[in-house]
Amino acid sequence: MLRLTDIKLPLDHDDQAIEHAILAKLNISDNELVSFDMFKRGYDARNNKNIQLIYTLDVAVTNETELLATFEKDQHVRQTPDMTYKFVAQAPSNLTERPVVVGLGPCGLLAALTLAQMGFKPIILERGKVVRERTKDTFGFWRKKNDLNPESNVQFGEGGAGTFSDGKLYSQIKDPKHYGRKVLKEFVDAGAPKEIMYVSKPHIGTYKLINMMEAMRKTIIELGGEFRFSTRVEKLDFDTTDDTNKRKIKGLFLSNDEYLSCKHVILAIGHSARDTFEALYDQGVYIEAKPFSIGFRVEHRQSMIDSCRFGDNVGNPILGTADYKLVHHCKNGRSVYSFCMCPGGTVVAAASEEKRVVTNGMSQYSRHESNANSAIVVGITPEKDYPGHPLAGIELQRNLESLAFHAGGENYHAPAQYIGDFLNNKTSATTPEGDVKPSYTPGITLTDLSKVVPDYVTNAIREAIPAFDKKIKGFAKADGLLTGVETRTSSPICIKRDKDFQSVNVHGLYPAGEGAGYAGGIWSAGIDGIRIAEAVALSITENN
């Protein structure tokens, strides 16, 4: 087949337009075209009066070899690559060891599934609960029916932090081995909408993710995998008989007082497992501090964002609900950018530790809520902002989240400030005229957000918001709402690994995903899980 890229058509094109565009591009007759499939569909809305759909198409023709020669110098006509996932190994019939996966976010889930598909029957440890029980705990906390459960919340439990999100499945990472297609296919097989295979910015939404987690768990169990929920790793056990500089894993001490013998451990614990990071550091696992970002959640009316992005095309089902991506480089050398934009969604309570407040964003698949929300955050670095210790970024996060808890009223309400007041350095006390209604539950407390973040964050965001208003008219409207704090944009640490994907100083320990510093979001975390599963499978096969 041929892959045609950058095929542009008007938003309102008819059903025959794609076929006509193929014939025109290749200069062939209709009897030379056998069939075509849509590989990708995106859009260019920079001019909202002339929005263009952009297609990547896989085309079967009768004269493929001839056309490849004709279009040899055209980068938009190439042979369709083989994107079928191929397993790197199969478990030996006399398998003597089962690998262990710690953490059941997207990274751990895809690692466990891939290992199970290869016959390695992994054991999966998750400190939180199964997804439906976790959902009850989380929604109960939001609705003030439950206390915060430090082991069952937005961060911890089956599905990881991505379960309570927009379910975005795109990233800027390169994927030369097409692991990303396997992630999408596994999600579709588990019940995700088929369109995620071809739309340019696929998303799933929280409720669909819940059902998918259950379906994927069932598949892993059917393939011989074993799940142990409400089970936290307390300590690593090392083989002390080896004289090499690199210690070897020989087992895990678990929170239920069990000891689990194992030689291959995938550590996919997510970006909020602070107690585990501390335990690993105390046991000498090599960890470095890494950059992350801090700031607030901002809410606007979704209808305003839609109008700015799509103009008269608002409501077009192909376009759906509008998103945005913004960045501003400040005079003080800081960069401010939008992160994890959730169209038609809500701001959610994402705390995982008592007496701390954290925000995040979430959307359902329909994206039908009234507000758009996004993190507006400032990049920070260990060299400048939290020097001196590999875990100093965790301490900074905790300090800011504690300040937010206090500013919110010490009842898990989040501190909030209207944009007009924030820009004018004025404490919010009353609600301005406008349509933006706070979506955060348990609730908000109007205050001065400059009290909960460093001055350089406040100053940078105050400079950035008017700049963003030039790109999205209305972004700086007085009734826009800022809610704090956003601190869990990514892991504040990196558990360094070598070329074999193992810890640089612990043999058999495979740091993986977002918590270890190697992914950012559902899709990239899933990809990293597959890569790590392959490394473990090859190691076990070679040494079995």
C-alpha positions as CSV (number, residue, x, y, z in Angstrom):
1,M,0.0,0.0,0.0
2,L,1.0,3.6,-0.4
3,R,0.8,6.1,2.4
4,L,-0.3,9.6,1.4
5,T,0.3,12.4,3.8
6,D,-0.8,16.1,4.0
7,I,-4.0,15.6,2.0
8,K,-5.9,18.8,2.7
9,L,-9.6,19.2,2.1
10,P,-12.2,21.8,3.2
11,L,-14.0,21.1,6.5
12,D,-17.4,20.7,4.7
13,H,-16.1,18.4,1.9
14,D,-18.5,15.7,0.6
15,D,-18.1,11.9,0.8
16,Q,-16.4,11.6,-2.6
17,A,-13.8,14.3,-2.0
18,I,-11.2,12.0,-0.4
19,E,-11.3,9.6,-3.3
20,H,-11.1,12.5,-5.8
21,A,-8.0,13.9,-3.9
22,I,-6.3,10.5,-4.1
23,L,-6.8,10.3,-7.8
24,A,-5.6,13.8,-8.3
25,K,-2.6,13.4,-6.1
26,L,-1.4,10.2,-7.8
27,N,-2.7,11.2,-11.3
28,I,-4.5,7.8,-11.7
29,S,-7.9,6.7,-12.9
30,D,-10.5,5.4,-10.6
31,N,-10.1,1.8,-11.9
32,E,-6.5,1.9,-10.7
33,L,-7.6,2.7,-7.1
34,V,-8.4,-0.5,-5.2
35,S,-9.3,0.9,-1.8
36,F,-8.1,3.3,0.9
37,D,-8.1,3.6,4.7
38,M,-7.8,6.6,6.9
39,F,-4.7,6.4,9.0
40,K,-4.9,9.9,10.6
41,R,-7.2,12.9,10.4
42,G,-6.4,16.3,11.9
43,Y,-7.3,19.9,11.2
44,D,-5.7,23.3,10.7
45,A,-7.7,25.9,12.4
46,R,-5.2,28.8,12.3
47,N,-7.7,30.6,10.0
48,N,-11.1,29.8,11.5
49,K,-12.8,31.1,8.4
50,N,-11.1,28.5,6.3
51,I,-10.5,25.4,8.5
52,Q,-8.8,22.6,6.6
53,L,-8.9,18.9,7.4
54,I,-5.6,17.1,6.9
55,Y,-5.5,13.4,6.1
56,T,-3.0,10.7,6.1
57,L,-4.3,7.8,3.9
58,D,-3.2,4.3,3.2
59,V,-4.1,3.5,-0.4
60,A,-4.1,0.3,-2.3
61,V,-3.5,0.7,-6.1
62,T,-3.0,-1.7,-9.0
63,N,0.4,-0.1,-10.0
64,E,2.2,0.5,-6.6
65,T,5.7,-0.1,-7.9
66,E,5.3,2.3,-10.8
67,L,3.8,5.0,-8.6
68,L,6.6,4.7,-6.0
69,A,9.1,5.3,-8.7
70,T,7.1,8.2,-10.1
71,F,6.9,9.9,-6.7
72,E,10.3,8.9,-5.5
73,K,11.2,12.6,-4.6
74,D,7.8,13.4,-3.1
75,Q,7.9,13.0,0.7
76,H,4.2,12.8,0.9
77,V,4.0,9.5,-1.1
78,R,5.7,6.6,0.5
79,Q,5.2,2.9,1.0
80,T,3.0,2.2,4.0
81,P,5.2,1.0,6.8
82,D,4.5,-2.3,8.6
83,M,3.1,-1.1,11.9
84,T,2.2,-4.5,13.2
85,Y,3.5,-5.1,16.7
86,K,5.9,-8.1,16.9
87,F,6.7,-9.7,20.3
88,V,10.4,-10.0,21.0
89,A,10.2,-13.2,23.0
90,Q,8.0,-16.0,24.2
91,A,8.3,-17.4,27.7
92,P,10.1,-20.7,27.9
93,S,7.9,-23.7,28.8
94,N,10.0,-24.3,31.9
95,L,9.7,-20.7,33.1
96,T,11.2,-20.6,36.6
97,E,10.6,-16.9,37.5
98,R,7.6,-14.5,37.2
99,P,8.4,-10.9,36.8
100,V,6.8,-8.3,39.1
101,V,5.2,-5.1,38.0
102,V,4.9,-2.4,40.7
103,G,2.1,0.1,39.9
104,L,-0.9,-0.1,37.7
105,G,-1.0,3.1,35.9
106,P,-0.8,3.1,32.1
107,C,2.9,2.2,32.2
108,G,2.5,-0.8,34.5
109,L,-0.7,-1.8,32.8
110,L,0.9,-2.0,29.3
111,A,4.0,-3.7,30.8
112,A,1.9,-6.3,32.5
113,L,-0.3,-6.9,29.5
114,T,2.7,-7.3,27.1
115,L,4.5,-9.7,29.5
116,A,1.3,-11.7,29.9
117,Q,0.8,-11.9,26.1
118,M,4.4,-13.3,25.8
119,G,3.5,-15.9,28.4
120,F,5.5,-14.6,31.4
121,K,2.5,-14.5,33.8
122,P,3.5,-11.3,35.7
123,I,2.6,-10.5,39.3
124,I,1.2,-7.0,39.6
125,L,1.3,-5.1,42.8
126,E,-0.8,-2.0,43.3
127,R,-1.0,0.0,46.5
128,G,-4.5,1.3,45.7
129,K,-7.8,-0.4,45.1
130,V,-9.5,-1.8,42.0
131,V,-10.8,0.9,39.8
132,R,-14.5,0.9,40.8
133,E,-13.7,0.9,44.5
134,R,-11.1,3.7,43.9
135,T,-13.7,5.7,42.0
136,K,-16.1,5.5,44.9
137,D,-13.5,6.7,47.3
138,T,-12.4,9.6,45.0
139,F,-15.9,10.8,44.1
140,G,-16.9,10.4,47.8
141,F,-14.0,12.7,48.8
142,W,-15.0,15.3,46.1
143,R,-18.6,15.3,47.3
144,K,-17.5,15.6,51.0
145,K,-18.9,12.2,51.9
146,N,-15.5,10.6,52.6
147,D,-12.3,11.7,54.2
148,L,-9.2,11.7,51.9
149,N,-7.9,8.1,51.6
150,P,-4.1,8.4,51.1
151,E,-4.1,5.0,49.4
152,S,-7.1,5.4,47.2
153,N,-7.5,8.7,45.4
154,V,-6.8,10.5,42.1
155,Q,-3.2,9.4,42.2
156,F,-3.3,5.9,43.6
157,G,-5.3,2.9,42.4
158,E,-5.9,0.8,39.3
159,G,-5.4,3.0,36.2
160,G,-3.1,5.5,37.8
161,A,-3.5,9.3,37.7
162,G,-4.6,9.1,34.0
163,T,-7.9,7.5,35.0
164,F,-9.2,10.9,36.3
165,S,-8.1,13.0,33.4
166,D,-9.2,13.8,29.9
167,G,-7.7,10.5,28.8
168,K,-5.5,12.2,26.2
169,L,-3.5,9.8,23.9
170,Y,-1.0,12.0,22.2
171,S,2.5,13.1,22.8
172,Q,5.5,14.8,21.1
173,I,7.7,11.8,21.7
174,K,9.1,9.9,18.7
175,D,7.8,6.3,18.2
176,P,10.0,4.7,15.5
177,K,9.0,1.1,16.5
178,H,5.2,2.0,16.5
179,Y,4.7,1.0,20.1
180,G,2.1,3.8,20.2
181,R,-0.1,1.9,17.7
182,K,0.0,-1.1,20.1
183,V,-1.1,1.1,23.0
184,L,-4.1,2.4,20.9
185,K,-5.0,-1.0,19.6
186,E,-5.0,-2.5,23.1
187,F,-7.3,0.3,24.3
188,V,-9.7,-0.2,21.4
189,D,-9.8,-3.9,22.1
190,A,-10.7,-3.1,25.7
191,G,-13.5,-0.8,24.7
192,A,-12.1,2.6,23.7
193,P,-13.7,4.4,20.8
194,K,-12.3,3.1,17.5
195,E,-11.7,6.7,16.4
196,I,-8.6,7.0,18.7
197,M,-6.8,5.0,16.0
198,Y,-7.0,7.9,13.5
199,V,-8.0,11.3,15.0
200,S,-5.0,13.6,15.6
201,K,-5.8,14.3,19.2
202,P,-7.5,11.2,20.6
203,H,-9.0,11.1,24.0
204,I,-11.1,8.7,26.0
205,G,-12.5,10.3,29.1
206,T,-12.8,9.0,32.7
207,Y,-15.8,6.8,32.6
208,K,-14.7,4.9,29.5
209,L,-11.2,4.5,31.1
210,I,-12.8,2.8,34.1
211,N,-14.4,0.1,31.9
212,M,-11.2,-0.4,29.9
213,M,-9.2,-1.0,33.0
214,E,-11.5,-3.8,34.1
215,A,-11.4,-5.4,30.6
216,M,-7.6,-5.2,30.4
217,R,-7.3,-6.7,33.9
218,K,-9.5,-9.6,32.9
219,T,-7.3,-10.2,29.8
220,I,-4.1,-10.3,31.9
221,I,-5.7,-12.7,34.4
222,E,-6.8,-15.0,31.6
223,L,-3.2,-15.0,30.4
224,G,-1.9,-16.1,33.8
225,G,-1.2,-12.7,35.4
226,E,-1.9,-12.2,39.1
227,F,-3.1,-8.9,40.7
228,R,-2.5,-7.9,44.3
229,F,-4.3,-4.7,45.2
230,S,-3.9,-2.7,48.4
231,T,-0.3,-4.0,48.5
232,R,2.6,-1.5,48.8
233,V,6.3,-2.3,48.4
234,E,8.0,-1.3,51.6
235,K,11.6,-2.3,50.9
236,L,13.9,-4.0,48.3
237,D,15.9,-7.0,49.2
238,F,19.3,-7.4,47.6
239,D,21.5,-10.4,46.8
240,T,24.7,-9.7,48.8
241,T,26.7,-12.6,47.5
242,D,27.7,-10.9,44.2
243,D,31.0,-9.0,44.2
244,T,30.1,-6.6,41.3
245,N,29.4,-2.9,41.9
246,K,25.8,-3.3,40.9
247,R,23.6,-4.9,43.5
248,K,21.0,-7.4,42.4
249,I,17.3,-7.6,43.3
250,K,16.3,-10.9,45.0
251,G,12.9,-10.0,46.6
252,L,10.5,-7.4,47.9
253,F,9.1,-6.8,51.4
254,L,5.5,-5.9,51.1
255,S,3.1,-3.9,53.3
256,N,1.1,-7.0,54.2
257,D,4.2,-8.5,55.9
258,E,4.7,-10.8,52.9
259,Y,8.1,-11.4,51.3
260,L,8.0,-11.9,47.5
261,S,11.0,-13.5,45.8
262,C,11.8,-12.0,42.4
263,K,14.7,-11.1,40.1
264,H,13.0,-8.7,37.7
265,V,11.0,-5.8,39.1
266,I,9.3,-3.1,36.8
267,L,9.0,0.0,38.9
268,A,6.0,1.9,37.4
269,I,4.9,3.8,40.5
270,G,3.7,7.1,39.1
271,H,4.8,10.7,39.9
272,S,3.2,10.9,43.3
273,A,4.6,7.9,45.2
274,R,6.7,10.1,47.4
275,D,7.1,7.6,50.2
276,T,8.4,5.0,47.8
277,F,10.9,7.5,46.3
278,E,12.1,8.2,49.8
279,A,12.4,4.5,50.6
280,L,14.3,3.8,47.4
281,Y,16.7,6.7,48.0
282,D,17.3,5.5,51.6
283,Q,18.3,2.1,50.2
284,G,20.8,3.6,47.9
285,V,18.9,3.4,44.5
286,Y,20.4,6.2,42.4
287,I,18.0,9.1,42.0
288,E,18.4,12.6,40.5
289,A,16.3,15.7,40.8
290,K,14.7,16.7,37.6
291,P,12.8,19.8,36.3
292,F,9.0,20.1,36.6
293,S,6.5,22.9,36.6
294,I,4.2,24.6,39.1
295,G,1.2,27.0,38.9
296,F,-2.6,27.0,38.8
297,R,-5.6,25.7,37.0
298,V,-7.4,28.3,34.9
299,E,-11.1,28.0,33.9
300,H,-12.9,29.8,31.1
301,R,-16.3,29.2,29.4
302,Q,-15.8,26.5,26.8
303,S,-18.0,28.4,24.4
304,M,-15.5,31.3,24.4
305,I,-12.6,28.9,23.5
306,D,-14.7,27.3,20.8
307,S,-15.6,30.6,19.2
308,C,-12.0,31.9,19.3
309,R,-10.7,28.7,17.7
310,F,-13.5,27.7,15.3
311,G,-15.4,30.9,14.5
312,D,-18.6,30.1,12.6
313,N,-17.7,26.4,12.6
314,V,-18.5,25.9,16.3
315,G,-20.5,22.8,16.8
316,N,-19.1,20.9,13.8
317,P,-19.0,17.3,14.9
318,I,-15.6,16.6,13.3
319,L,-14.0,19.5,15.2
320,G,-15.7,18.7,18.5
321,T,-14.8,20.8,21.5
322,A,-11.8,23.2,21.0
323,D,-8.6,23.0,22.9
324,Y,-5.5,25.2,23.0
325,K,-1.8,25.1,23.6
326,L,0.0,28.2,24.7
327,V,3.5,29.2,25.7
328,H,5.1,32.5,26.8
329,H,8.7,33.3,27.4
330,C,8.9,35.9,30.2
331,K,11.3,38.8,30.8
332,N,12.5,37.1,34.0
333,G,13.8,34.1,31.9
334,R,10.9,31.8,33.0
335,S,8.6,30.0,30.6
336,V,4.8,29.8,31.2
337,Y,2.8,27.3,29.3
338,S,-0.6,25.6,29.2
339,F,-0.6,21.9,30.3
340,C,-3.1,19.1,30.3
341,M,-5.9,21.2,28.7
342,C,-9.3,19.7,29.4
343,P,-12.0,20.9,27.0
344,G,-15.5,20.8,28.5
345,G,-14.2,19.4,31.8
346,T,-13.8,20.1,35.5
347,V,-11.0,21.0,37.9
348,V,-10.6,18.2,40.4
349,A,-9.1,17.6,43.8
350,A,-5.9,15.5,43.2
351,A,-4.4,15.4,46.7
352,S,-2.9,12.1,47.9
353,E,-1.5,13.3,51.2
354,E,-3.5,14.6,54.2
355,K,-3.7,18.4,54.8
356,R,-2.5,19.2,51.3
357,V,-4.4,20.6,48.3
358,V,-3.5,19.7,44.7
359,T,-5.5,20.5,41.5
360,N,-5.8,18.6,38.2
361,G,-8.1,18.6,35.3
362,M,-10.6,16.0,34.0
363,S,-13.0,15.5,31.1
364,Q,-15.5,12.9,30.1
365,Y,-15.5,11.5,26.5
366,S,-18.4,13.9,25.6
367,R,-16.5,17.0,26.9
368,H,-19.9,18.5,27.5
369,E,-19.3,20.5,30.7
370,S,-19.5,24.3,30.6
371,N,-15.9,25.2,31.4
372,A,-12.6,24.7,29.7
373,N,-9.7,24.2,32.1
374,S,-6.0,24.0,31.8
375,A,-2.9,24.1,34.0
376,I,-1.0,27.4,33.6
377,V,2.4,26.6,34.9
378,V,6.0,27.8,35.2
379,G,9.0,25.7,34.5
380,I,11.4,25.2,37.4
381,T,14.7,23.5,37.7
382,P,16.7,21.9,40.5
383,E,19.8,24.0,39.9
384,K,17.9,27.2,40.4
385,D,14.8,26.4,42.5
386,Y,15.4,23.4,44.7
387,P,19.1,22.6,44.9
388,G,21.1,20.5,47.2
389,H,19.2,17.1,47.4
390,P,17.7,14.7,44.9
391,L,14.4,14.8,46.7
392,A,14.2,18.5,47.2
393,G,11.6,18.9,44.5
394,I,9.2,16.7,46.6
395,E,9.7,18.9,49.6
396,L,8.9,22.0,47.5
397,Q,5.7,20.3,46.2
398,R,4.7,19.4,49.7
399,N,5.3,23.0,51.0
400,L,3.2,24.5,48.3
401,E,0.4,22.0,48.7
402,S,0.4,22.7,52.5
403,L,0.2,26.5,51.8
404,A,-2.8,25.8,49.5
405,F,-4.5,23.7,52.1
406,H,-4.2,26.5,54.7
407,A,-5.3,29.2,52.2
408,G,-8.3,27.1,51.2
409,G,-9.6,27.0,54.8
410,E,-8.0,23.7,55.9
411,N,-11.0,21.7,54.7
412,Y,-9.7,20.6,51.3
413,H,-11.3,23.6,49.6
414,A,-8.9,25.0,47.0
415,P,-7.7,28.6,47.1
416,A,-8.9,30.5,44.1
417,Q,-8.7,34.0,42.5
418,Y,-10.4,35.6,39.6
419,I,-8.1,36.6,36.8
420,G,-9.0,40.3,37.0
421,D,-8.1,40.4,40.7
422,F,-5.0,38.3,40.1
423,L,-3.7,40.7,37.4
424,N,-4.4,43.7,39.6
425,N,-2.8,42.2,42.7
426,K,-6.1,42.3,44.5
427,T,-7.5,39.6,46.8
428,S,-10.7,38.1,45.4
429,A,-13.6,38.6,47.7
430,T,-16.6,38.6,45.4
431,T,-17.6,37.0,42.2
432,P,-17.3,39.3,39.1
433,E,-20.0,39.5,36.5
434,G,-19.5,36.7,34.0
435,D,-20.3,33.2,33.1
436,V,-17.5,31.2,34.6
437,K,-18.7,29.1,37.6
438,P,-16.1,27.2,39.7
439,S,-16.1,23.5,38.9
440,Y,-13.7,22.3,41.7
441,T,-15.2,20.2,44.4
442,P,-15.1,20.0,47.4
443,G,-15.2,23.8,46.9
444,I,-13.1,26.9,46.6
445,T,-12.1,29.7,48.9
446,L,-11.5,33.1,47.3
447,T,-8.2,34.6,48.3
448,D,-4.8,35.9,47.0
449,L,-3.0,33.2,45.2
450,S,0.3,35.0,45.4
451,K,0.4,33.6,49.0
452,V,0.7,30.0,47.9
453,V,3.5,30.1,45.2
454,P,6.9,31.8,44.9
455,D,7.0,35.3,43.6
456,Y,8.6,34.3,40.4
457,V,5.6,32.1,39.6
458,T,3.1,34.9,40.3
459,N,5.1,37.4,38.3
460,A,5.6,35.1,35.3
461,I,1.9,34.1,35.1
462,R,0.8,37.8,35.5
463,E,3.0,38.6,32.5
464,A,1.8,35.5,30.5
465,I,-2.0,35.9,30.8
466,P,-2.2,39.2,28.8
467,A,0.1,37.6,26.2
468,F,-2.2,34.6,26.0
469,D,-5.1,36.9,25.5
470,K,-3.6,38.1,22.2
471,K,-3.9,34.5,21.0
472,I,-7.3,33.6,22.5
473,K,-9.4,36.8,22.9
474,G,-11.0,36.7,26.3
475,F,-8.3,34.7,28.1
476,A,-7.6,37.6,30.4
477,K,-11.3,38.4,31.1
478,A,-11.9,39.3,34.7
479,D,-14.3,36.4,35.3
480,G,-11.7,33.7,34.4
481,L,-10.8,31.7,37.5
482,L,-7.5,30.5,38.8
483,T,-7.4,27.6,41.3
484,G,-4.3,26.4,43.1
485,V,-2.1,24.7,43.3
486,E,-0.9,22.6,40.3
487,T,2.3,20.8,41.4
488,R,2.0,17.3,39.9
489,T,2.8,18.2,36.3
490,S,5.5,15.5,36.2
491,S,7.8,13.6,38.5
492,P,10.3,15.8,40.4
493,I,12.8,13.0,40.3
494,C,14.5,10.7,37.8
495,I,15.5,7.1,38.7
496,K,18.3,6.8,36.3
497,R,18.5,3.6,34.1
498,D,21.2,2.2,31.8
499,K,21.0,1.0,28.2
500,D,19.3,-2.2,29.3
501,F,16.5,-0.2,31.0
502,Q,17.7,-1.2,34.5
503,S,18.6,1.0,37.4
504,V,22.2,2.3,37.0
505,N,23.1,0.7,40.3
506,V,20.6,-2.1,40.9
507,H,20.5,-5.0,38.6
508,G,16.9,-6.4,38.0
509,L,15.2,-3.1,38.9
510,Y,13.5,-1.4,35.9
511,P,12.4,2.2,36.5
512,A,9.6,3.0,34.2
513,G,7.0,5.5,33.2
514,E,6.2,9.0,34.5
515,G,7.2,8.4,38.1
516,A,10.8,7.4,37.1
517,G,11.1,10.4,34.8
518,Y,10.7,8.6,31.4
519,A,7.2,9.6,30.3
520,G,4.6,12.3,30.4
521,G,1.0,11.2,30.0
522,I,-1.0,8.1,29.3
523,W,0.3,7.4,25.8
524,S,4.0,7.9,26.4
525,A,3.8,6.0,29.7
526,G,2.1,3.0,27.9
527,I,4.9,3.1,25.3
528,D,7.5,3.0,28.0
529,G,5.8,0.1,29.6
530,I,6.0,-1.9,26.4
531,R,9.7,-1.1,26.0
532,I,10.4,-2.2,29.6
533,A,8.4,-5.4,29.2
534,E,10.5,-6.3,26.2
535,A,13.7,-5.7,28.1
536,V,12.5,-7.9,31.0
537,A,11.3,-10.6,28.7
538,L,14.6,-10.8,26.9
539,S,16.6,-10.8,30.1
540,I,14.5,-13.7,31.6
541,T,14.7,-15.7,28.3
542,E,18.4,-15.3,28.0
543,N,19.0,-16.3,31.7
544,N,16.3,-19.0,32.1
